[in-house]
């Protein structure tokens, strides 16, 4: 959990730094990027044992979705959240590109 928080906080601070460099005030994610990430989240989620239809536990909410911190491997999250100012790699994992000029829009 602490590792994930560290990655997210670093990413947020780098986004703020990017806004300062670009002399912008806001950052948002595109709708397409949000949907792509949500699809990947759902795909990973289906592989989790707690999502087995025979399991009845607190991990699933009333809509059958998970309420856990995240089923995605931390190593993938680390690659995705490494640096929002970096040029997008050509081999973006699952099409996830959390970079300015790609999935992130500065305004």
N, C-alpha and C positions, 0 to 999 in steps of 0.2 A: 504494500500500500504506500509506504513512504517513497519508494522508487517512482511510482506513478505520479505522486504529488510533486516530486522534484522535477520530473520531466515536464509536467503541465505548467508549473510555475516558471521554469526556465523559458518554455515556449511563449508564455504570456508576456514575460519581460522582453523577450526578443521581438515580439510583435509591437510592443510599446516603443522599443528602440527603432524599429522600422518606421513607425509612424513619425517619430521625431525626425529621422533622416529624410523622409519624403515630405515633411512638413504637412502631414495630414492629421486628422482628428479622430477618425473612426476606422475600425477594421471589422469586416463581416465575411462570412463564408457564403459562397454561391449556393443557390438552391440545388444545382446539379451535384456539387461536391457533398452537400449534406445527405442527399439521397444515396450517393455512391457509398459513403461511409456507413449509413444505416443498413444498406444491403449487405455490406461486408460484416457488420456487427451481427445481423440476423443469421448469416451463413455460419459464422464462427459459433454462434450461440447454439445452433442446432446440433453441434458436435459435443456439447457438454452433457454429462451424465444427469445433471439435475433437470434437464429438459426432456428426459425420457417421459413419454406419456403415462407410464406406470408410476412415476414419482409424483408425490404430492408434498410440496415443501414451500417454505417461505421465499424461495428464490424466484418464484413466478408470481406476477401480479394478476389481477382480475382479467387482464387481456391476454394472458398466456405468455407475456413477455417477461424477460428477466429484470430483476431489480438489483443485480449485483454490480460491483464497480466496473467490471468489464471482462469479457471472455477472451479478449485479444491478447496474444502473447506480448509481454513487455518488450521483447527485442524488436518486434514489429513497430510497436508504439514509439520506441526510442528512435528508430529510423525515420518514422513519419514526423516526429516532433523535434528533430535535431536542430533545424535552423530555418525559420520561415523566410529569411532573406536570401537563402541559397537558390541557385538556379535549379529548377526542377530536374531530377534525374530522368533519363529516358526510360528507365525500367521501373517506374513508380509501382510499388507493390499494390495490387488490386485497384490501380487507378487513383489511389489516395495521394493527393498532391497539395499538402497544406502550406503553400508558398504564396507570397505576394505575386500577383500577376497570373496565378493559376486559380486555386480554390479560394484564396483570400483577396478581398477587394478593399483597398484603402480609400477612404473618402474624406 
